[in-house]
């Protein structure tokens, strides 16, 4: 995968995890860009869940609080310093996106 900026990664992860949530609520078909075949909701959900659950515990915590069930704005103050938080958030997004490439 080519290098993306932090903002691009954040937007992509936000979109994918929002899509995961919408699949749980709706029934839609998504076109798989690599094969041109349609993935049904269950397949796409399994694909996104695989990536999410393949991430480490800390990465999942950040993905959960940032993208899936957003907590209060500065939830991370009680866990991390600002620099550690951004480093861990970057790592969590990279880990999630890397798992999607498998």
Residue pairs with C-beta under 8 A, 6 or more apart in sequence:
1 97
1 98
1 101
4 12
6 90
9 90
9 93
9 94
9 97
10 89
10 93
12 93
12 97
13 63
13 67
13 93
13 96
13 97
14 67
16 48
16 96
16 100
17 48
17 52
17 63
17 67
17 68
18 67
19 30
19 44
19 48
20 45
20 48
20 49
20 52
20 68
21 68
22 28
23 41
23 44
23 45
23 48
24 45
26 41
27 41
28 41
29 38
29 39
29 40
29 41
30 38
30 39
30 41
30 44
31 37
31 38
31 39
32 38
32 39
39 47
47 100
48 100
50 99
51 96
51 97
51 99
51 100
52 60
52 63
52 96
52 99
53 60
54 95
54 99
54 102
55 63
55 92
55 95
55 96
55 99
56 95
58 88
58 92
59 88
59 91
59 92
59 95
59 96
60 92
62 76
62 88
62 89
62 92
63 92
63 93
63 96
65 71
65 75
65 76
66 89
66 92
76 85
79 85
80 88
